[in-house]
Amino acid sequence: MEINIRVEEAYHIMNVQTKQMIMAVGQRNRIPQGFQGDEEVEMVYLHFDVASRPSLSCDGLVCIPVPGWVNVFNPSTGEFRRFPSGPYPVMRRYANHNCVFDVFPGYWRMGFGRDNVSGSYKIVRMGFNHHWEIHRCEILDVNIGRWQKLSPPPYEIGYRRKSTCVNGSIYWTRHNKPNTDQKLLALDLHEQEWRDVGLPLEALGKSFQVANLENRLALAATYIENDHWNVKIWSAEAPEETWSVVYSIRLFPLDHPYDDPSSPLWYWTRPVAVSKKGNLFVQDSYKRLFKCYPETGEVRLIAAEICVISPFVENLVPLG
């Protein structure tokens, strides 16, 4: 498969980064005409034929699984590598959720991050069958390029939520089956050992997303209260994982045009970045980007039909 990579010509400002930068893809790889940035943020758009697929990121690198391959791309250097992924299990029963969640090919549970000890970037993948029994669990060092067996996790991991990497560990949420508690599971990329992560009491019973927010583990719970959508965000210094509330935001009322009553159970938000002025950028499940002003409580919709990937940072590390 030939990949046509064309990176947005905004990289002349990378050497002197005065604003927060966010990496994204416009709908169908087109740049949204309404938002290129403001006084606090500058957008960096990627243009290549798989960029709009669900992806993972770490330190400015982008990992994009596609059928048959896992791609790793460094936007700072233009370097691109891909690794064969082999056959995928058939999981057709879940296909109707693809439009809302970041679902990877074959419903693999994917992770991508940096081993803090060796400095290597690593890809983790796990496959489950229809009975939530794991049938494959592997890890790949990008410098080596070969899949190796990995000890399976102690319980099933949900396919509907992205993982995130913080301080050398990748974090996933447990599959939220009926009558089971939400859990957070971490994998140390160097030791290749799993561990449970305790959750803040207020997050129990709520649907949440994990993210790397300013190099700290963040947990975002989106819920309805007082006829409004709200998001509460906790942050923890990994690996100690002692939680504290950093943002509590009232997003918009249930009858607001932003709200989509067709699927309230699947609505989620995820923190993206914090500006130098302390304002928070949040993405949601409908490919929108919001800007939240904690001091005033104001929430602005600043971009729609946009696939936000992650904060952008320059990374000149070669891929193998």
TITIVEX-995779 format. One record per residue (C-alpha): residue number from 1; residue in one letter; x, y, z; chain. Coordinates in nm, 3 decimals, always signed. Each point is the difference from the previous one (the first is absolute). Layout:
   nr  rest        u        v        w  kette
  NUM     a        X        Y        Z      A
...
***
This chain:
   nr  rest        u        v        w  kette
    1     m   +0.000   +0.000   +0.000      A
    2     e   +0.149   +0.331   -0.104      A
    3     i   -0.034   +0.285   +0.248      A
    4     n   -0.010   +0.351   -0.134      A
    5     i   +0.123   +0.224   +0.283      A
    6     r   -0.040   +0.375   -0.021      A
    7     v   +0.047   +0.186   +0.327      A
    8     e   -0.150   +0.345   +0.049      A
    9     e   +0.247   +0.278   -0.072      A
   10     a   -0.019   +0.137   +0.352      A
   11     y   +0.321   -0.158   +0.120      A
   12     h   +0.211   +0.313   -0.037      A
   13     i   -0.128   +0.103   +0.342      A
   14     m   +0.102   -0.325   +0.173      A
   15     n   +0.338   +0.126   +0.110      A
   16     v   -0.153   +0.284   +0.202      A
   17     q   -0.325   -0.132   +0.142      A
   18     t   -0.173   +0.299   +0.155      A
   19     k   -0.349   -0.151   -0.004      A
   20     q   -0.152   -0.331   +0.096      A
   21     m   -0.015   -0.212   -0.317      A
   22     i   -0.262   -0.266   -0.071      A
   23     m   +0.036   -0.268   -0.266      A
   24     a   -0.316   -0.091   -0.189      A
   25     v   -0.158   -0.119   -0.322      A
   26     g   -0.293   +0.170   -0.172      A
   27     q   -0.299   -0.204   -0.103      A
   28     r   +0.093   -0.214   -0.301      A
   29     n   +0.352   +0.144   +0.029      A
   30     r   -0.119   +0.354   -0.078      A
   31     i   +0.107   +0.294   +0.213      A
   32     p   -0.299   +0.153   +0.181      A
   33     q   -0.045   +0.349   -0.141      A
   34     g   -0.132   +0.150   +0.323      A
   35     f   +0.292   -0.058   +0.236      A
   36     q   +0.372   +0.025   -0.057      A
   37     g   +0.082   +0.115   +0.353      A
   38     d   -0.036   +0.299   +0.227      A
   39     e   +0.214   +0.204   +0.238      A
   40     e   +0.066   -0.309   +0.216      A
   41     v   +0.011   -0.297   -0.234      A
   42     e   +0.125   -0.086   -0.346      A
   43     m   -0.128   -0.297   -0.197      A
   44     v   +0.231   -0.240   -0.184      A
   45     y   -0.194   -0.206   -0.256      A
   46     l   +0.121   -0.329   -0.143      A
   47     h   -0.080   -0.097   -0.357      A
   48     f   +0.042   -0.362   -0.100      A
   49     d   -0.241   -0.272   -0.092      A
   50     v   -0.028   -0.177   +0.338      A
   51     a   +0.031   +0.304   +0.230      A
   52     s   -0.373   +0.022   +0.075      A
   53     r   -0.013   -0.355   +0.137      A
   54     p   +0.000   -0.057   +0.378      A
   55     s   +0.354   +0.050   +0.125      A
   56     l   +0.221   +0.017   +0.307      A
   57     s   +0.279   +0.247   +0.070      A
   58     c   +0.300   +0.048   +0.225      A
   59     d   +0.260   +0.278   +0.004      A
   60     g   -0.121   +0.135   -0.335      A
   61     l   +0.012   -0.340   -0.174      A
   62     v   -0.319   -0.149   -0.145      A
   63     c   -0.091   -0.370   -0.007      A
   64     i   -0.278   -0.087   -0.247      A
   65     p   -0.121   -0.362   -0.021      A
   66     v   -0.164   -0.093   -0.332      A
   67     p   -0.112   -0.339   -0.134      A
   68     g   +0.314   -0.210   -0.039      A
   69     w   +0.246   +0.261   +0.130      A
   70     v   +0.093   +0.224   +0.289      A
   71     n   +0.148   +0.331   -0.116      A
   72     v   +0.225   +0.230   +0.202      A
   73     f   +0.059   +0.351   -0.130      A
   74     n   +0.223   +0.284   +0.124      A
   75     p   -0.151   +0.328   -0.127      A
   76     s   +0.310   +0.197   +0.104      A
   77     t   +0.234   -0.193   -0.231      A
   78     g   -0.243   -0.159   -0.248      A
   79     e   +0.137   -0.345   +0.088      A
   80     f   -0.250   -0.280   -0.038      A
   81     r   +0.010   -0.368   +0.092      A
   82     r   -0.256   -0.277   -0.015      A
   83     f   -0.015   -0.346   +0.152      A
   84     p   -0.213   -0.298   -0.111      A
   85     s   -0.278   -0.082   +0.243      A
   86     g   -0.124   -0.332   -0.134      A
   87     p   -0.363   -0.116   -0.020      A
   88     y   -0.270   +0.155   +0.216      A
   89     p   -0.279   -0.178   +0.185      A
   90     v   -0.353   +0.055   -0.132      A
   91     m   -0.204   +0.207   +0.247      A
   92     r   -0.296   +0.114   -0.209      A
   93     r   -0.238   +0.023   +0.294      A
   94     y   +0.161   +0.329   +0.111      A
   95     a   +0.024   +0.171   -0.339      A
   96     n   -0.278   +0.253   +0.069      A
   97     h   +0.212   +0.185   +0.260      A
   98     n   +0.280   +0.099   -0.235      A
   99     c   -0.133   +0.347   -0.073      A
  100     v   +0.009   +0.109   +0.366      A
  101     f   +0.299   -0.181   +0.144      A
  102     d   +0.361   -0.028   -0.108      A
  103     v   -0.021   -0.365   -0.103      A
  104     f   +0.308   -0.162   -0.152      A
  105     p   -0.005   -0.263   -0.278      A
  106     g   -0.093   -0.344   +0.130      A
  107     y   -0.107   +0.163   +0.328      A
  108     w   +0.356   -0.031   +0.123      A
  109     r   +0.075   +0.180   +0.324      A
  110     m   +0.299   +0.212   -0.095      A
  111     g   +0.265   +0.192   +0.192      A
  112     f   +0.293   +0.214   -0.106      A
  113     g   +0.261   +0.163   +0.219      A
  114     r   +0.359   +0.053   +0.101      A
  115     d   +0.204   -0.229   +0.222      A
  116     n   +0.156   +0.247   +0.242      A
  117     v   +0.296   -0.224   +0.073      A
  118     s   +0.109   -0.101   -0.351      A
  119     g   -0.148   +0.302   -0.177      A
  120     s   -0.162   -0.228   -0.260      A
  121     y   -0.352   +0.053   -0.129      A
  122     k   -0.218   -0.308   +0.029      A
  123     i   -0.334   -0.120   -0.135      A
  124     v   -0.227   -0.231   +0.199      A
  125     r   -0.297   -0.188   -0.141      A
  126     m   -0.253   -0.240   +0.151      A
  127     g   -0.271   -0.203   -0.170      A
  128     f   -0.312   -0.137   +0.170      A
  129     n   -0.267   -0.236   -0.136      A
  130     h   -0.380   +0.030   +0.029      A
  131     h   +0.013   -0.143   +0.353      A
  132     w   +0.256   +0.264   +0.108      A
  133     e   +0.271   -0.265   +0.021      A
  134     i   +0.341   +0.125   -0.105      A
  135     h   +0.151   -0.189   -0.292      A
  136     r   +0.303   +0.217   -0.076      A
  137     c   +0.214   +0.246   +0.192      A
  138     e   +0.319   +0.142   -0.152      A
  139     i   +0.248   +0.285   +0.019      A
  140     l   +0.223   +0.149   -0.269      A
  141     d   +0.309   +0.217   +0.045      A
  142     v   +0.005   +0.248   -0.290      A
  143     n   +0.380   -0.021   -0.010      A
  144     i   -0.011   -0.379   -0.044      A
  145     g   -0.317   -0.037   -0.207      A
  146     r   -0.107   -0.343   +0.122      A
  147     w   -0.307   -0.103   +0.200      A
  148     q   +0.072   -0.189   +0.323      A
  149     k   -0.234   -0.175   +0.239      A
  150     l   -0.114   +0.197   +0.301      A
  151     s   -0.161   -0.136   +0.315      A
  152     p   -0.375   +0.061   -0.031      A
  153     p   -0.179   +0.251   +0.224      A
  154     p   -0.182   -0.133   +0.309      A
  155     y   -0.342   +0.088   -0.145      A
  156     e   -0.165   +0.122   -0.319      A
  157     i   +0.068   +0.349   -0.129      A
  158     g   -0.262   +0.218   -0.165      A
  159     y   +0.022   +0.069   -0.373      A
  160     r   -0.202   +0.323   +0.009      A
  161     r   +0.258   +0.221   +0.170      A
  162     k   +0.350   +0.099   -0.098      A
  163     s   +0.301   -0.080   +0.210      A
  164     t   +0.259   +0.259   +0.094      A
  165     c   +0.368   -0.008   +0.094      A
  166     v   +0.140   +0.189   +0.298      A
  167     n   +0.347   -0.034   +0.148      A
  168     g   +0.081   -0.335   -0.159      A
  169     s   -0.333   -0.173   +0.065      A
  170     i   -0.305   -0.048   -0.223      A
  171     y   -0.344   +0.029   +0.160      A
  172     w   -0.324   -0.170   -0.112      A
  173     t   -0.350   -0.012   +0.144      A
  174     r   -0.170   -0.328   +0.080      A
  175     h   -0.281   -0.123   -0.222      A
  176     n   -0.316   +0.135   +0.165      A
  177     k   -0.218   -0.309   +0.005      A
  178     p   -0.325   -0.009   +0.205      A
  179     n   +0.059   -0.052   +0.372      A
  180     t   +0.371   +0.073   -0.024      A
  181     d   +0.190   +0.296   +0.141      A
  182     q   +0.192   +0.244   -0.214      A
  183     k   +0.371   -0.062   +0.037      A
  184     l   +0.321   +0.148   -0.128      A
  185     l   +0.287   -0.225   -0.100      A
  186     a   +0.362   +0.098   -0.065      A
  187     l   +0.285   -0.174   -0.180      A
  188     d   +0.359   +0.094   +0.078      A
  189     l   +0.165   -0.002   -0.342      A
  190     h   +0.346   -0.084   +0.130      A
  191     e   -0.083   -0.264   +0.263      A
  192     q   -0.298   -0.122   -0.208      A
  193     e   -0.202   -0.041   +0.318      A
  194     w   -0.369   +0.079   +0.055      A
  195     r   -0.141   +0.184   +0.299      A
  196     d   -0.340   +0.123   +0.113      A
  197     v   -0.041   +0.373   +0.050      A
  198     g   -0.232   +0.131   +0.268      A
  199     l   -0.270   +0.244   -0.109      A
  200     p   -0.132   +0.310   +0.177      A
  201     l   -0.325   -0.085   +0.181      A
  202     e   -0.199   +0.260   -0.194      A
  203     a   +0.094   -0.167   -0.329      A
  204     l   -0.150   -0.335   +0.100      A
  205     g   -0.317   -0.070   -0.192      A
  206     k   +0.077   +0.262   -0.266      A
  207     s   +0.121   -0.050   -0.355      A
  208     f   +0.347   +0.145   -0.041      A
  209     q   +0.288   +0.047   -0.241      A
  210     v   +0.372   +0.004   +0.078      A
  211     a   +0.250   +0.245   -0.145      A
  212     n   +0.349   +0.140   +0.038      A
  213     l   -0.049   +0.360   +0.109      A
  214     e   +0.324   +0.194   +0.045      A
  215     n   +0.193   -0.324   +0.064      A
  216     r   -0.238   -0.105   +0.274      A
  217     l   -0.261   -0.274   -0.001      A
  218     a   -0.346   +0.154   -0.041      A
  219     l   -0.343   -0.153   +0.044      A
  220     a   -0.304   +0.175   -0.153      A
  221     a   -0.351   -0.104   +0.111      A
  222     t   -0.287   +0.140   -0.207      A
  223     y   -0.345   -0.008   +0.161      A
  224     i   -0.340   +0.170   +0.020      A
  225     e   -0.081   +0.214   +0.303      A
  226     n   -0.260   +0.275   +0.044      A
  227     d   -0.110   -0.036   -0.365      A
  228     h   +0.353   +0.075   -0.125      A
  229     w   +0.286   -0.200   -0.141      A
  230     n   +0.295   +0.023   +0.238      A
  231     v   +0.357   -0.123   -0.001      A
  232     k   +0.219   -0.050   +0.304      A
  233     i   +0.370   -0.057   -0.054      A
  234     w   +0.238   -0.156   +0.250      A
  235     s   +0.377   +0.001   -0.036      A
  236     a   +0.266   -0.221   +0.152      A
  237     e   +0.378   -0.007   +0.001      A
  238     a   +0.087   -0.342   -0.143      A
  239     p   +0.097   -0.253   +0.124      A
  240     e   -0.118   +0.097   +0.350      A
  241     e   -0.348   +0.071   -0.140      A
  242     t   -0.129   +0.219   +0.283      A
  243     w   -0.303   +0.177   -0.146      A
  244     s   -0.109   +0.361   +0.034      A
  245     v   -0.277   +0.193   -0.178      A
  246     v   +0.150   +0.252   -0.241      A
  247     y   -0.309   +0.105   -0.200      A
  248     s   -0.374   -0.011   +0.059      A
  249     i   -0.180   +0.138   -0.304      A
  250     r   -0.365   +0.051   -0.090      A
  251     l   +0.000   -0.048   -0.376      A
  252     f   -0.350   +0.081   -0.131      A
  253     p   -0.370   -0.070   +0.076      A
  254     l   -0.170   -0.311   -0.131      A
  255     d   -0.220   +0.202   -0.237      A
  256     h   +0.294   +0.192   -0.146      A
  257     p   +0.072   -0.039   -0.374      A
  258     y   +0.334   -0.159   +0.099      A
  259     d   -0.186   -0.288   +0.160      A
  260     d   -0.094   -0.307   -0.205      A
  261     p   -0.288   -0.179   +0.175      A
  262     s   +0.026   -0.300   -0.232      A
  263     s   +0.283   -0.165   +0.193      A
  264     p   +0.052   +0.151   +0.347      A
  265     l   +0.139   -0.326   +0.137      A
  266     w   +0.297   +0.020   -0.236      A
  267     y   +0.094   +0.363   +0.050      A
  268     w   +0.354   +0.057   +0.125      A
  269     t   +0.257   +0.276   +0.031      A
  270     r   +0.377   -0.013   +0.027      A
  271     p   +0.245   +0.276   +0.104      A
  272     v   +0.253   +0.089   -0.269      A
  273     a   +0.225   +0.281   +0.118      A
  274     v   +0.036   +0.300   +0.230      A
  275     s   +0.103   +0.339   -0.135      A
  276     k   +0.266   +0.216   +0.161      A
  277     k   -0.284   +0.212   +0.140      A
  278     g   -0.149   -0.305   +0.170      A
  279     n   -0.297   -0.052   -0.231      A
  280     l   -0.096   -0.359   -0.082      A
  281     f   -0.064   -0.153   -0.342      A
  282     v   -0.243   -0.294   -0.001      A
  283     q   -0.112   -0.227   -0.284      A
  284     d   -0.322   -0.203   -0.005      A
  285     s   -0.148   -0.306   -0.167      A
  286     y   -0.156   +0.209   -0.280      A
  287     k   +0.337   +0.123   -0.133      A
  288     r   -0.023   +0.343   +0.157      A
  289     l   +0.259   +0.207   +0.182      A
  290     f   -0.101   +0.222   +0.293      A
  291     k   +0.193   +0.265   +0.185      A
  292     c   -0.078   +0.028   +0.372      A
  293     y   +0.083   +0.302   +0.213      A
  294     p   +0.028   -0.121   +0.363      A
  295     e   +0.005   +0.350   +0.151      A
  296     t   -0.335   +0.100   -0.151      A
  297     g   -0.163   -0.336   -0.070      A
  298     e   -0.046   +0.091   -0.367      A
  299     v   +0.007   -0.280   -0.257      A
  300     r   +0.042   +0.075   -0.371      A
  301     l   -0.033   -0.229   -0.298      A
  302     i   +0.302   +0.090   -0.214      A
  303     a   +0.008   -0.278   -0.263      A
  304     a   -0.232   -0.266   -0.140      A
  305     e   +0.051   -0.297   -0.232      A
  306     i   +0.356   -0.034   +0.120      A
  307     c   +0.195   -0.311   +0.105      A
  308     v   +0.223   +0.116   +0.283      A
  309     i   +0.305   -0.223   +0.048      A
  310     s   +0.202   +0.153   +0.283      A
  311     p   +0.210   +0.299   +0.101      A
  312     f   +0.281   +0.049   -0.250      A
  313     v   +0.363   +0.002   +0.113      A
  314     e   +0.310   -0.012   -0.214      A
  315     n   +0.172   -0.339   +0.015      A
  316     l   +0.319   -0.062   -0.200      A
  317     v   +0.054   -0.356   +0.127      A
  318     p   +0.048   -0.242   -0.295      A
  319     l   -0.241   -0.292   -0.028      A
  320     g   +0.245   -0.288   +0.021      A
***
